[in-house]
Amino acid sequence: MLEWHASRLRTAGQQMEETGGDIVQAWEGLTSCYSAPEAQTLHEALDPVAPQGVEVNTATERAAGALEDFAETVREI
């Protein structure tokens, strides 16, 4: 059960990173045609989305690895 949760955690982190990248890419594709007073603010707000997705993925990868290590240790008990 612990390994199952570790796998789900790892998958969730990967999906968050991918989704963050997709969001930024989608909005970047609209820069040439999206014109509004808040356009610059929107694009600035999106700047940290992709890097933070990478950070979340890195953290969940570590947590999943630790959970897998723990599962291996307690299996022997």
PQR file with spaces between the fields and no chain letter, atoms N, CA, C, O and H, PARSE charges and radii, in Angstrom:
ATOM       1  N    MET     1       0.825   -1.188    0.000 -0.4000 1.5000
ATOM       2  CA   MET     1       0.000    0.000    0.000 -0.0000 2.0000
ATOM       3  C    MET     1       0.879    1.266    0.000  0.5500 1.7000
ATOM       4  O    MET     1       0.567    2.242   -0.684 -0.5500 1.4000
ATOM       5  N    LEU     2       1.966    1.241    0.764 -0.4000 1.5000
ATOM       6  CA   LEU     2       2.866    2.400    0.799 -0.0000 2.0000
ATOM       7  C    LEU     2       3.483    2.647   -0.577  0.5500 1.7000
ATOM       8  O    LEU     2       3.618    3.792   -1.008 -0.5500 1.4000
ATOM       9  H    LEU     2       2.219    0.448    1.320  0.4000 1.0000
ATOM      10  N    GLU     3       3.849    1.581   -1.251 -0.4000 1.5000
ATOM      11  CA   GLU     3       4.446    1.741   -2.577 -0.0000 2.0000
ATOM      12  C    GLU     3       3.428    2.295   -3.571  0.5500 1.7000
ATOM      13  O    GLU     3       3.787    3.071   -4.457 -0.5500 1.4000
ATOM      14  H    GLU     3       3.739    0.651   -0.901  0.4000 1.0000
ATOM      15  N    TRP     4       2.175    1.908   -3.432 -0.4000 1.5000
ATOM      16  CA   TRP     4       1.117    2.419   -4.289 -0.0000 2.0000
ATOM      17  C    TRP     4       0.981    3.932   -4.089  0.5500 1.7000
ATOM      18  O    TRP     4       0.870    4.691   -5.052 -0.5500 1.4000
ATOM      19  H    TRP     4       1.883    1.278   -2.712  0.4000 1.0000
ATOM      20  N    HIS     5       0.991    4.357   -2.813 -0.4000 1.5000
ATOM      21  CA   HIS     5       0.885    5.788   -2.515 -0.0000 2.0000
ATOM      22  C    HIS     5       2.110    6.542   -3.024  0.5500 1.7000
ATOM      23  O    HIS     5       1.991    7.668   -3.508 -0.5500 1.4000
ATOM      24  H    HIS     5       1.082    3.740   -2.031  0.4000 1.0000
ATOM      25  N    ALA     6       3.273    5.932   -2.919 -0.4000 1.5000
ATOM      26  CA   ALA     6       4.488    6.575   -3.434 -0.0000 2.0000
ATOM      27  C    ALA     6       4.383    6.777   -4.940  0.5500 1.7000
ATOM      28  O    ALA     6       4.769    7.824   -5.460 -0.5500 1.4000
ATOM      29  H    ALA     6       3.370    5.018   -2.526  0.4000 1.0000
ATOM      30  N    SER     7       3.866    5.786   -5.629 -0.4000 1.5000
ATOM      31  CA   SER     7       3.701    5.880   -7.074 -0.0000 2.0000
ATOM      32  C    SER     7       2.709    6.983   -7.443  0.5500 1.7000
ATOM      33  O    SER     7       2.940    7.747   -8.380 -0.5500 1.4000
ATOM      34  H    SER     7       3.552    4.936   -5.207  0.4000 1.0000
ATOM      35  N    ARG     8       1.616    7.059   -6.709 -0.4000 1.5000
ATOM      36  CA   ARG     8       0.609    8.097   -6.964 -0.0000 2.0000
ATOM      37  C    ARG     8       1.170    9.492   -6.683  0.5500 1.7000
ATOM      38  O    ARG     8       0.878   10.441   -7.411 -0.5500 1.4000
ATOM      39  H    ARG     8       1.428    6.439   -5.948  0.4000 1.0000
ATOM      40  N    LEU     9       1.969    9.611   -5.632 -0.4000 1.5000
ATOM      41  CA   LEU     9       2.598   10.885   -5.304 -0.0000 2.0000
ATOM      42  C    LEU     9       3.551   11.312   -6.414  0.5500 1.7000
ATOM      43  O    LEU     9       3.559   12.472   -6.826 -0.5500 1.4000
ATOM      44  H    LEU     9       2.205    8.841   -5.040  0.4000 1.0000
ATOM      45  N    ARG    10       4.343   10.376   -6.887 -0.4000 1.5000
ATOM      46  CA   ARG    10       5.289   10.656   -7.967 -0.0000 2.0000
ATOM      47  C    ARG    10       4.541   11.103   -9.230  0.5500 1.7000
ATOM      48  O    ARG    10       4.931   12.074   -9.879 -0.5500 1.4000
ATOM      49  H    ARG    10       4.336    9.434   -6.552  0.4000 1.0000
ATOM      50  N    THR    11       3.485   10.399   -9.563 -0.4000 1.5000
ATOM      51  CA   THR    11       2.688   10.742  -10.744 -0.0000 2.0000
ATOM      52  C    THR    11       2.065   12.125  -10.608  0.5500 1.7000
ATOM      53  O    THR    11       2.046   12.894  -11.570 -0.5500 1.4000
ATOM      54  H    THR    11       3.168    9.610   -9.036  0.4000 1.0000
ATOM      55  N    ALA    12       1.562   12.442   -9.439 -0.4000 1.5000
ATOM      56  CA   ALA    12       0.948   13.754   -9.214 -0.0000 2.0000
ATOM      57  C    ALA    12       1.974   14.870   -9.406  0.5500 1.7000
ATOM      58  O    ALA    12       1.664   15.897  -10.011 -0.5500 1.4000
ATOM      59  H    ALA    12       1.578   11.818   -8.658  0.4000 1.0000
ATOM      60  N    GLY    13       3.179   14.680   -8.901 -0.4000 1.5000
ATOM      61  CA   GLY    13       4.229   15.680   -9.083 -0.0000 2.0000
ATOM      62  C    GLY    13       4.585   15.879  -10.541  0.5500 1.7000
ATOM      63  O    GLY    13       4.766   17.007  -10.998 -0.5500 1.4000
ATOM      64  H    GLY    13       3.430   13.846   -8.410  0.4000 1.0000
ATOM      65  N    GLN    14       4.685   14.777  -11.268 -0.4000 1.5000
ATOM      66  CA   GLN    14       4.993   14.870  -12.700 -0.0000 2.0000
ATOM      67  C    GLN    14       3.879   15.599  -13.449  0.5500 1.7000
ATOM      68  O    GLN    14       4.145   16.420  -14.327 -0.5500 1.4000
ATOM      69  H    GLN    14       4.538   13.861  -10.897  0.4000 1.0000
ATOM      70  N    GLN    15       2.646   15.298  -13.099 -0.4000 1.5000
ATOM      71  CA   GLN    15       1.518   15.949  -13.760 -0.0000 2.0000
ATOM      72  C    GLN    15       1.475   17.442  -13.457  0.5500 1.7000
ATOM      73  O    GLN    15       1.130   18.245  -14.325 -0.5500 1.4000
ATOM      74  H    GLN    15       2.430   14.631  -12.385  0.4000 1.0000
ATOM      75  N    MET    16       1.821   17.813  -12.239 -0.4000 1.5000
ATOM      76  CA   MET    16       1.837   19.241  -11.895 -0.0000 2.0000
ATOM      77  C    MET    16       2.897   19.976  -12.710  0.5500 1.7000
ATOM      78  O    MET    16       2.657   21.083  -13.194 -0.5500 1.4000
ATOM      79  H    MET    16       2.100   17.161  -11.535  0.4000 1.0000
ATOM      80  N    GLU    17       4.058   19.364  -12.860 -0.4000 1.5000
ATOM      81  CA   GLU    17       5.107   19.996  -13.660 -0.0000 2.0000
ATOM      82  C    GLU    17       4.660   20.141  -15.118  0.5500 1.7000
ATOM      83  O    GLU    17       4.833   21.199  -15.724 -0.5500 1.4000
ATOM      84  H    GLU    17       4.253   18.465  -12.467  0.4000 1.0000
ATOM      85  N    GLU    18       4.087   19.080  -15.669 -0.4000 1.5000
ATOM      86  CA   GLU    18       3.624   19.124  -17.049 -0.0000 2.0000
ATOM      87  C    GLU    18       2.515   20.165  -17.239  0.5500 1.7000
ATOM      88  O    GLU    18       2.515   20.908  -18.220 -0.5500 1.4000
ATOM      89  H    GLU    18       3.946   18.222  -15.177  0.4000 1.0000
ATOM      90  N    THR    19       1.595   20.211  -16.314 -0.4000 1.5000
ATOM      91  CA   THR    19       0.483   21.158  -16.418 -0.0000 2.0000
ATOM      92  C    THR    19       0.984   22.597  -16.339  0.5500 1.7000
ATOM      93  O    THR    19       0.523   23.459  -17.088 -0.5500 1.4000
ATOM      94  H    THR    19       1.595   19.607  -15.517  0.4000 1.0000
ATOM      95  N    GLY    20       1.924   22.857  -15.435 -0.4000 1.5000
ATOM      96  CA   GLY    20       2.501   24.197  -15.337 -0.0000 2.0000
ATOM      97  C    GLY    20       3.144   24.619  -16.641  0.5500 1.7000
ATOM      98  O    GLY    20       2.961   25.747  -17.097 -0.5500 1.4000
ATOM      99  H    GLY    20       2.299   22.157  -14.827  0.4000 1.0000
ATOM     100  N    GLY    21       3.897   23.713  -17.241 -0.4000 1.5000
ATOM     101  CA   GLY    21       4.526   24.005  -18.529 -0.0000 2.0000
ATOM     102  C    GLY    21       3.500   24.228  -19.625  0.5500 1.7000
ATOM     103  O    GLY    21       3.658   25.114  -20.465 -0.5500 1.4000
ATOM     104  H    GLY    21       4.046   22.796  -16.871  0.4000 1.0000
ATOM     105  N    ASP    22       2.447   23.421  -19.613 -0.4000 1.5000
ATOM     106  CA   ASP    22       1.386   23.567  -20.615 -0.0000 2.0000
ATOM     107  C    ASP    22       0.681   24.913  -20.499  0.5500 1.7000
ATOM     108  O    ASP    22       0.377   25.551  -21.507 -0.5500 1.4000
ATOM     109  H    ASP    22       2.318   22.701  -18.931  0.4000 1.0000
ATOM     110  N    ILE    23       0.426   25.339  -19.271 -0.4000 1.5000
ATOM     111  CA   ILE    23      -0.248   26.627  -19.050 -0.0000 2.0000
ATOM     112  C    ILE    23       0.589   27.771  -19.617  0.5500 1.7000
ATOM     113  O    ILE    23       0.082   28.624  -20.347 -0.5500 1.4000
ATOM     114  H    ILE    23       0.673   24.820  -18.453  0.4000 1.0000
ATOM     115  N    VAL    24       1.856   27.777  -19.276 -0.4000 1.5000
ATOM     116  CA   VAL    24       2.747   28.846  -19.746 -0.0000 2.0000
ATOM     117  C    VAL    24       2.845   28.820  -21.268  0.5500 1.7000
ATOM     118  O    VAL    24       2.782   29.866  -21.914 -0.5500 1.4000
ATOM     119  H    VAL    24       2.268   27.085  -18.683  0.4000 1.0000
ATOM     120  N    GLN    25       2.997   27.642  -21.835 -0.4000 1.5000
ATOM     121  CA   GLN    25       3.114   27.520  -23.289 -0.0000 2.0000
ATOM     122  C    GLN    25       1.843   28.000  -23.981  0.5500 1.7000
ATOM     123  O    GLN    25       1.913   28.684  -25.002 -0.5500 1.4000
ATOM     124  H    GLN    25       3.048   26.792  -21.310  0.4000 1.0000
ATOM     125  N    ALA    26       0.695   27.649  -23.437 -0.4000 1.5000
ATOM     126  CA   ALA    26      -0.573   28.066  -24.051 -0.0000 2.0000
ATOM     127  C    ALA    26      -0.707   29.584  -24.059  0.5500 1.7000
ATOM     128  O    ALA    26      -1.102   30.164  -25.071 -0.5500 1.4000
ATOM     129  H    ALA    26       0.639   27.093  -22.607  0.4000 1.0000
ATOM     130  N    TRP    27      -0.385   30.231  -22.946 -0.4000 1.5000
ATOM     131  CA   TRP    27      -0.508   31.687  -22.884 -0.0000 2.0000
ATOM     132  C    TRP    27       0.558   32.371  -23.722  0.5500 1.7000
ATOM     133  O    TRP    27       0.302   33.427  -24.300 -0.5500 1.4000
ATOM     134  H    TRP    27      -0.064   29.760  -22.125  0.4000 1.0000
ATOM     135  N    GLU    28       1.758   31.783  -23.798 -0.4000 1.5000
ATOM     136  CA   GLU    28       2.802   32.380  -24.637 -0.0000 2.0000
ATOM     137  C    GLU    28       2.374   32.391  -26.090  0.5500 1.7000
ATOM     138  O    GLU    28       2.739   33.292  -26.844 -0.5500 1.4000
ATOM     139  H    GLU    28       1.965   30.925  -23.327  0.4000 1.0000
ATOM     140  N    GLY    29       1.599   31.387  -26.484 -0.4000 1.5000
ATOM     141  CA   GLY    29       1.115   31.328  -27.856 -0.0000 2.0000
ATOM     142  C    GLY    29       0.125   32.429  -28.182  0.5500 1.7000
ATOM     143  O    GLY    29      -0.142   32.712  -29.349 -0.5500 1.4000
ATOM     144  H    GLY    29       1.303   30.655  -25.872  0.4000 1.0000
ATOM     145  N    LEU    30      -0.417   33.046  -27.145 -0.4000 1.5000
ATOM     146  CA   LEU    30      -1.407   34.102  -27.358 -0.0000 2.0000
ATOM     147  C    LEU    30      -0.821   35.515  -27.276  0.5500 1.7000
ATOM     148  O    LEU    30      -1.543   36.492  -27.477 -0.5500 1.4000
ATOM     149  H    LEU    30      -0.200   32.816  -26.197  0.4000 1.0000
ATOM     150  N    THR    31       0.462   35.631  -26.986 -0.4000 1.5000
ATOM     151  CA   THR    31       1.052   36.964  -26.796 -0.0000 2.0000
ATOM     152  C    THR    31       0.914   37.854  -28.024  0.5500 1.7000
ATOM     153  O    THR    31       0.775   39.071  -27.897 -0.5500 1.4000
ATOM     154  H    THR    31       1.048   34.837  -26.823  0.4000 1.0000
ATOM     155  N    SER    32       0.950   37.260  -29.202 -0.4000 1.5000
ATOM     156  CA   SER    32       0.857   38.090  -30.408 -0.0000 2.0000
ATOM     157  C    SER    32      -0.563   38.569  -30.692  0.5500 1.7000
ATOM     158  O    SER    32      -0.747   39.546  -31.418 -0.5500 1.4000
ATOM     159  H    SER    32       1.062   36.271  -29.305  0.4000 1.0000
ATOM     160  N    CYS    33      -1.563   37.902  -30.134 -0.4000 1.5000
ATOM     161  CA   CYS    33      -2.942   38.297  -30.447 -0.0000 2.0000
ATOM     162  C    CYS    33      -3.749   38.724  -29.221  0.5500 1.7000
ATOM     163  O    CYS    33      -4.846   39.262  -29.371 -0.5500 1.4000
ATOM     164  H    CYS    33      -1.413   37.109  -29.544  0.4000 1.0000
ATOM     165  N    TYR    34      -3.235   38.500  -28.028 -0.4000 1.5000
ATOM     166  CA   TYR    34      -3.971   38.896  -26.826 -0.0000 2.0000
ATOM     167  C    TYR    34      -3.525   40.283  -26.403  0.5500 1.7000
ATOM     168  O    TYR    34      -2.372   40.485  -26.020 -0.5500 1.4000
ATOM     169  H    TYR    34      -2.344   38.064  -27.907  0.4000 1.0000
ATOM     170  N    SER    35      -4.430   41.225  -26.471 -0.4000 1.5000
ATOM     171  CA   SER    35      -4.108   42.590  -26.107 -0.0000 2.0000
ATOM     172  C    SER    35      -5.164   43.092  -25.118  0.5500 1.7000
ATOM     173  O    SER    35      -6.354   43.154  -25.427 -0.5500 1.4000
ATOM     174  H    SER    35      -5.366   41.061  -26.782  0.4000 1.0000
ATOM     175  N    ALA    36      -4.700   43.440  -23.946 -0.4000 1.5000
ATOM     176  CA   ALA    36      -5.588   43.956  -22.905 -0.0000 2.0000
ATOM     177  C    ALA    36      -4.744   44.747  -21.920  0.5500 1.7000
ATOM     178  O    ALA    36      -3.533   44.540  -21.833 -0.5500 1.4000
ATOM     179  H    ALA    36      -3.733   43.390  -23.695  0.4000 1.0000
ATOM     180  N    PRO    37      -5.364   45.640  -21.187 -0.5600 1.5000
ATOM     181  CA   PRO    37      -4.593   46.426  -20.218  0.2800 2.0000
ATOM     182  C    PRO    37      -3.843   45.558  -19.197  0.5500 1.7000
ATOM     183  O    PRO    37      -2.773   45.938  -18.722 -0.5500 1.4000
ATOM     184  N    GLU    38      -4.405   44.402  -18.868 -0.4000 1.5000
ATOM     185  CA   GLU    38      -3.783   43.545  -17.859 -0.0000 2.0000
ATOM     186  C    GLU    38      -2.868   42.477  -18.458  0.5500 1.7000
ATOM     187  O    GLU    38      -2.390   41.608  -17.728 -0.5500 1.4000
ATOM     188  H    GLU    38      -5.274   44.093  -19.254  0.4000 1.0000
ATOM     189  N    ALA    39      -2.614   42.519  -19.758 -0.4000 1.5000
ATOM     190  CA   ALA    39      -1.819   41.482  -20.424 -0.0000 2.0000
ATOM     191  C    ALA    39      -0.436   41.328  -19.793  0.5500 1.7000
ATOM     192  O    ALA    39      -0.009   40.207  -19.516 -0.5500 1.4000
ATOM     193  H    ALA    39      -3.002   43.225  -20.351  0.4000 1.0000
ATOM     194  N    GLN    40       0.256   42.414  -19.567 -0.4000 1.5000
ATOM     195  CA   GLN    40       1.602   42.342  -18.974 -0.0000 2.0000
ATOM     196  C    GLN    40       1.552   41.740  -17.574  0.5500 1.7000
ATOM     197  O    GLN    40       2.401   40.924  -17.214 -0.5500 1.4000
ATOM     198  H    GLN    40      -0.090   43.324  -19.792  0.4000 1.0000
ATOM     199  N    THR    41       0.564   42.140  -16.789 -0.4000 1.5000
ATOM     200  CA   THR    41       0.400   41.603  -15.436 -0.0000 2.0000
ATOM     201  C    THR    41       0.152   40.101  -15.491  0.5500 1.7000
ATOM     202  O    THR    41       0.713   39.347  -14.696 -0.5500 1.4000
ATOM     203  H    THR    41      -0.125   42.803  -17.081  0.4000 1.0000
ATOM     204  N    LEU    42      -0.683   39.668  -16.422 -0.4000 1.5000
ATOM     205  CA   LEU    42      -0.973   38.247  -16.580 -0.0000 2.0000
ATOM     206  C    LEU    42       0.290   37.471  -16.911  0.5500 1.7000
ATOM     207  O    LEU    42       0.576   36.446  -16.292 -0.5500 1.4000
ATOM     208  H    LEU    42      -1.139   40.281  -17.068  0.4000 1.0000
ATOM     209  N    HIS    43       1.038   37.953  -17.881 -0.4000 1.5000
ATOM     210  CA   HIS    43       2.257   37.243  -18.287 -0.0000 2.0000
ATOM     211  C    HIS    43       3.295   37.214  -17.159  0.5500 1.7000
ATOM     212  O    HIS    43       3.991   36.213  -16.986 -0.5500 1.4000
ATOM     213  H    HIS    43       0.806   38.786  -18.384  0.4000 1.0000
ATOM     214  N    GLU    44       3.401   38.279  -16.410 -0.4000 1.5000
ATOM     215  CA   GLU    44       4.314   38.293  -15.263 -0.0000 2.0000
ATOM     216  C    GLU    44       3.860   37.310  -14.192  0.5500 1.7000
ATOM     217  O    GLU    44       4.683   36.654  -13.554 -0.5500 1.4000
ATOM     218  H    GLU    44       2.836   39.092  -16.550  0.4000 1.0000
ATOM     219  N    ALA    45       2.556   37.210  -14.000 -0.4000 1.5000
ATOM     220  CA   ALA    45       2.026   36.272  -13.004 -0.0000 2.0000
ATOM     221  C    ALA    45       2.295   34.827  -13.408  0.5500 1.7000
ATOM     222  O    ALA    45       2.426   33.955  -12.549 -0.5500 1.4000
ATOM     223  H    ALA    45       1.888   37.743  -14.519  0.4000 1.0000
ATOM     224  N    LEU    46       2.375   34.574  -14.696 -0.4000 1.5000
ATOM     225  CA   LEU    46       2.621   33.209  -15.174 -0.0000 2.0000
ATOM     226  C    LEU    46       4.101   32.825  -15.157  0.5500 1.7000
ATOM     227  O    LEU    46       4.430   31.641  -15.236 -0.5500 1.4000
ATOM     228  H    LEU    46       2.269   35.283  -15.394  0.4000 1.0000
ATOM     229  N    ASP    47       4.993   33.807  -15.056 -0.4000 1.5000
ATOM     230  CA   ASP    47       6.432   33.519  -15.089 -0.0000 2.0000
ATOM     231  C    ASP    47       6.868   32.432  -14.104  0.5500 1.7000
ATOM     232  O    ASP    47       7.636   31.551  -14.491 -0.5500 1.4000
ATOM     233  H    ASP    47       4.726   34.768  -14.992  0.4000 1.0000
ATOM     234  N    PRO    48       6.413   32.453  -12.852 -0.5600 1.5000
ATOM     235  CA   PRO    48       6.897   31.441  -11.908  0.2800 2.0000
ATOM     236  C    PRO    48       6.192   30.078  -12.003  0.5500 1.7000
ATOM     237  O    PRO    48       6.593   29.133  -11.325 -0.5500 1.4000
ATOM     238  N    VAL    49       5.156   29.968  -12.829 -0.4000 1.5000
ATOM     239  CA   VAL    49       4.364   28.738  -12.849 -0.0000 2.0000
ATOM     240  C    VAL    49       5.207   27.524  -13.253  0.5500 1.7000
ATOM     241  O    VAL    49       5.201   26.519  -12.543 -0.5500 1.4000
ATOM     242  H    VAL    49       4.830   30.736  -13.380  0.4000 1.0000
ATOM     243  N    ALA    50       5.920   27.592  -14.359 -0.4000 1.5000
ATOM     244  CA   ALA    50       6.708   26.449  -14.811 -0.0000 2.0000
ATOM     245  C    ALA    50       7.831   26.093  -13.833  0.5500 1.7000
ATOM     246  O    ALA    50       7.974   24.919  -13.491 -0.5500 1.4000
ATOM     247  H    ALA    50       5.924   28.409  -14.936  0.4000 1.0000
ATOM     248  N    PRO    51       8.636   27.063  -13.367 -0.5600 1.5000
ATOM     249  CA   PRO    51       9.687   26.709  -12.408  0.2800 2.0000
ATOM     250  C    PRO    51       9.137   26.120  -11.098  0.5500 1.7000
ATOM     251  O    PRO    51       9.747   25.228  -10.508 -0.5500 1.4000
ATOM     252  N    GLN    52       7.990   26.624  -10.657 -0.4000 1.5000
ATOM     253  CA   GLN    52       7.409   26.079   -9.429 -0.0000 2.0000
ATOM     254  C    GLN    52       6.882   24.666   -9.658  0.5500 1.7000
ATOM     255  O    GLN    52       6.901   23.840   -8.746 -0.5500 1.4000
ATOM     256  H    GLN    52       7.495   27.348  -11.137  0.4000 1.0000
ATOM     257  N    GLY    53       6.416   24.388  -10.861 -0.4000 1.5000
ATOM     258  CA   GLY    53       6.014   23.025  -11.193 -0.0000 2.0000
ATOM     259  C    GLY    53       7.190   22.070  -11.116  0.5500 1.7000
ATOM     260  O    GLY    53       7.047   20.936  -10.658 -0.5500 1.4000
ATOM     261  H    GLY    53       6.400   25.059  -11.602  0.4000 1.0000
ATOM     262  N    VAL    54       8.352   22.527  -11.565 -0.4000 1.5000
ATOM     263  CA   VAL    54       9.568   21.713  -11.467 -0.0000 2.0000
ATOM     264  C    VAL    54       9.918   21.470  -10.003  0.5500 1.7000
ATOM     265  O    VAL    54      10.287   20.358   -9.626 -0.5500 1.4000
ATOM     266  H    VAL    54       8.467   23.448  -11.937  0.4000 1.0000
ATOM     267  N    GLU    55       9.802   22.509   -9.179 -0.4000 1.5000
ATOM     268  CA   GLU    55      10.092   22.364   -7.752 -0.0000 2.0000
ATOM     269  C    GLU    55       9.145   21.376   -7.083  0.5500 1.7000
ATOM     270  O    GLU    55       9.572   20.554   -6.273 -0.5500 1.4000
ATOM     271  H    GLU    55       9.502   23.412   -9.486  0.4000 1.0000
ATOM     272  N    VAL    56       7.871   21.455   -7.418 -0.4000 1.5000
ATOM     273  CA   VAL    56       6.897   20.520   -6.848 -0.0000 2.0000
ATOM     274  C    VAL    56       7.242   19.098   -7.269  0.5500 1.7000
ATOM     275  O    VAL    56       7.208   18.181   -6.449 -0.5500 1.4000
ATOM     276  H    VAL    56       7.524   22.123   -8.076  0.4000 1.0000
ATOM     277  N    ASN    57       7.570   18.911   -8.534 -0.4000 1.5000
ATOM     278  CA   ASN    57       7.919   17.579   -9.012 -0.0000 2.0000
ATOM     279  C    ASN    57       9.165   17.045   -8.298  0.5500 1.7000
ATOM     280  O    ASN    57       9.209   15.875   -7.918 -0.5500 1.4000
ATOM     281  H    ASN    57       7.598   19.656   -9.200  0.4000 1.0000
ATOM     282  N    THR    58      10.147   17.879   -8.123 -0.4000 1.5000
ATOM     283  CA   THR    58      11.372   17.464   -7.421 -0.0000 2.0000
ATOM     284  C    THR    58      11.056   17.050   -5.988  0.5500 1.7000
ATOM     285  O    THR    58      11.547   16.028   -5.510 -0.5500 1.4000
ATOM     286  H    THR    58      10.111   18.830   -8.432  0.4000 1.0000
ATOM     287  N    ALA    59      10.238   17.841   -5.309 -0.4000 1.5000
ATOM     288  CA   ALA    59       9.885   17.537   -3.920 -0.0000 2.0000
ATOM     289  C    ALA    59       9.066   16.257   -3.815  0.5500 1.7000
ATOM     290  O    ALA    59       9.312   15.438   -2.929 -0.5500 1.4000
ATOM     291  H    ALA    59       9.838   18.671   -5.698  0.4000 1.0000
ATOM     292  N    THR    60       8.101   16.077   -4.702 -0.4000 1.5000
ATOM     293  CA   THR    60       7.287   14.865   -4.623 -0.0000 2.0000
ATOM     294  C    THR    60       8.096   13.631   -5.015  0.5500 1.7000
ATOM     295  O    THR    60       7.858   12.539   -4.499 -0.5500 1.4000
ATOM     296  H    THR    60       7.901   16.742   -5.421  0.4000 1.0000
ATOM     297  N    GLU    61       9.037   13.803   -5.915 -0.4000 1.5000
ATOM     298  CA   GLU    61       9.933   12.692   -6.279 -0.0000 2.0000
ATOM     299  C    GLU    61      10.741   12.248   -5.065  0.5500 1.7000
ATOM     300  O    GLU    61      10.879   11.054   -4.801 -0.5500 1.4000
ATOM     301  H    GLU    61       9.231   14.690   -6.334  0.4000 1.0000
ATOM     302  N    ARG    62      11.271   13.217   -4.336 -0.4000 1.5000
ATOM     303  CA   ARG    62      12.025   12.890   -3.108 -0.0000 2.0000
ATOM     304  C    ARG    62      11.146   12.206   -2.073  0.5500 1.7000
ATOM     305  O    ARG    62      11.537   11.205   -1.472 -0.5500 1.4000
ATOM     306  H    ARG    62      11.159   14.187   -4.551  0.4000 1.0000
ATOM     307  N    ALA    63       9.951   12.758   -1.872 -0.4000 1.5000
ATOM     308  CA   ALA    63       9.023   12.187   -0.892 -0.0000 2.0000
ATOM     309  C    ALA    63       8.617   10.772   -1.298  0.5500 1.7000
ATOM     310  O    ALA    63       8.539    9.885   -0.449 -0.5500 1.4000
ATOM     311  H    ALA    63       9.633   13.571   -2.361  0.4000 1.0000
ATOM     312  N    ALA    64       8.360   10.556   -2.572 -0.4000 1.5000
ATOM     313  CA   ALA    64       7.992    9.225   -3.053 -0.0000 2.0000
ATOM     314  C    ALA    64       9.142    8.245   -2.836  0.5500 1.7000
ATOM     315  O    ALA    64       8.920    7.103   -2.434 -0.5500 1.4000
ATOM     316  H    ALA    64       8.424   11.277   -3.262  0.4000 1.0000
ATOM     317  N    GLY    65      10.358    8.686   -3.097 -0.4000 1.5000
ATOM     318  CA   GLY    65      11.524    7.827   -2.866 -0.0000 2.0000
ATOM     319  C    GLY    65      11.675    7.465   -1.405  0.5500 1.7000
ATOM     320  O    GLY    65      11.968    6.318   -1.070 -0.5500 1.4000
ATOM     321  H    GLY    65      10.538    9.614   -3.423  0.4000 1.0000
ATOM     322  N    ALA    66      11.474    8.447   -0.530 -0.4000 1.5000
ATOM     323  CA   ALA    66      11.557    8.179    0.911 -0.0000 2.0000
ATOM     324  C    ALA    66      10.464    7.214    1.346  0.5500 1.7000
ATOM     325  O    ALA    66      10.709    6.335    2.171 -0.5500 1.4000
ATOM     326  H    ALA    66      11.236    9.379   -0.802  0.4000 1.0000
ATOM     327  N    LEU    67       9.281    7.364    0.810 -0.4000 1.5000
ATOM     328  CA   LEU    67       8.177    6.468    1.140 -0.0000 2.0000
ATOM     329  C    LEU    67       8.468    5.047    0.655  0.5500 1.7000
ATOM     330  O    LEU    67       8.158    4.077    1.346 -0.5500 1.4000
ATOM     331  H    LEU    67       9.082    8.079    0.139  0.4000 1.0000
ATOM     332  N    GLU    68       9.056    4.928   -0.516 -0.4000 1.5000
ATOM     333  CA   GLU    68       9.437    3.607   -1.030 -0.0000 2.0000
ATOM     334  C    GLU    68      10.509    2.971   -0.155  0.5500 1.7000
ATOM     335  O    GLU    68      10.450    1.777    0.135 -0.5500 1.4000
ATOM     336  H    GLU    68       9.309    5.716   -1.078  0.4000 1.0000
ATOM     337  N    ASP    69      11.490    3.768    0.267 -0.4000 1.5000
ATOM     338  CA   ASP    69      12.527    3.255    1.169 -0.0000 2.0000
ATOM     339  C    ASP    69      11.914    2.780    2.483  0.5500 1.7000
ATOM     340  O    ASP    69      12.277    1.722    2.999 -0.5500 1.4000
ATOM     341  H    ASP    69      11.538    4.739    0.031  0.4000 1.0000
ATOM     342  N    PHE    70      10.994    3.558    3.016 -0.4000 1.5000
ATOM     343  CA   PHE    70      10.312    3.204    4.260 -0.0000 2.0000
ATOM     344  C    PHE    70       9.519    1.914    4.070  0.5500 1.7000
ATOM     345  O    PHE    70       9.543    1.039    4.935 -0.5500 1.4000
ATOM     346  H    PHE    70      10.699    4.418    2.597  0.4000 1.0000
ATOM     347  N    ALA    71       8.815    1.792    2.940 -0.4000 1.5000
ATOM     348  CA   ALA    71       8.025    0.594    2.665 -0.0000 2.0000
ATOM     349  C    ALA    71       8.925   -0.641    2.615  0.5500 1.7000
ATOM     350  O    ALA    71       8.561   -1.704    3.118 -0.5500 1.4000
ATOM     351  H    ALA    71       8.796    2.503    2.237  0.4000 1.0000
ATOM     352  N    GLU    72      10.082   -0.493    2.016 -0.4000 1.5000
ATOM     353  CA   GLU    72      11.025   -1.623    1.937 -0.0000 2.0000
ATOM     354  C    GLU    72      11.515   -2.023    3.318  0.5500 1.7000
ATOM     355  O    GLU    72      11.662   -3.210    3.611 -0.5500 1.4000
ATOM     356  H    GLU    72      10.378    0.370    1.607  0.4000 1.0000
ATOM     357  N    THR    73      11.765   -1.040    4.160 -0.4000 1.5000
ATOM     358  CA   THR    73      12.251   -1.312    5.515 -0.0000 2.0000
ATOM     359  C    THR    73      11.184   -2.006    6.357  0.5500 1.7000
ATOM     360  O    THR    73      11.474   -2.993    7.033 -0.5500 1.4000
ATOM     361  H    THR    73      11.646   -0.076    3.921  0.4000 1.0000
ATOM     362  N    VAL    74       9.950   -1.497    6.320 -0.4000 1.5000
ATOM     363  CA   VAL    74       8.909   -2.091    7.169 -0.0000 2.0000
ATOM     364  C    VAL    74       8.412   -3.414    6.638  0.5500 1.7000
ATOM     365  O    VAL    74       7.798   -4.176    7.385 -0.5500 1.4000
ATOM     366  H    VAL    74       9.714   -0.696    5.770  0.4000 1.0000
ATOM     367  N    ARG    75       8.651   -3.716    5.382 -0.4000 1.5000
ATOM     368  CA   ARG    75       8.252   -5.007    4.824 -0.0000 2.0000
ATOM     369  C    ARG    75       8.945   -6.146    5.550  0.5500 1.7000
ATOM     370  O    ARG    75       8.389   -7.235    5.694 -0.5500 1.4000
ATOM     371  H    ARG    75       9.150   -3.097    4.775  0.4000 1.0000
ATOM     372  N    GLU    76      10.155   -5.888    6.003 -0.4000 1.5000
ATOM     373  CA   GLU    76      10.950   -6.903    6.694 -0.0000 2.0000
ATOM     374  C    GLU    76      10.470   -7.148    8.123  0.5500 1.7000
ATOM     375  O    GLU    76      10.820   -8.165    8.722 -0.5500 1.4000
ATOM     376  H    GLU    76      10.607   -5.004    5.886  0.4000 1.0000
ATOM     377  N    ILE    77       9.688   -6.247    8.668 -0.4000 1.5000
ATOM     378  CA   ILE    77       9.234   -6.367   10.057 -0.0000 2.0000
ATOM     379  C    ILE    77       8.097   -7.350   10.152  0.5500 1.7000
ATOM     380  O    ILE    77       7.577   -7.589   11.242 -0.5500 1.4000
ATOM     381  H    ILE    77       9.404   -5.421    8.182  0.4000 1.0000
